[in-house]
């Protein structure tokens, strides 16, 4: 309920270190209308390195996975 509604507005995550300096940025993304859950597939990949927080959760349309 706190996320923006679907629009062409682009957003980006900005990662800031302890000194307040930008250390990294995500690629730009937009919010779109949700699709029925049965059309989506969740893929989970555990990080290969030793750092905490390297796991990734990706939710994509089933048709895209089958391609």
Secondary structure, 3 states (H helix, E strand, C coil): CCCCCCCCCCECCEEECCCCCEEEECCCECCCCCCCHHHEEEEEECCCCCCCCCCEEEEEEHHHHHC
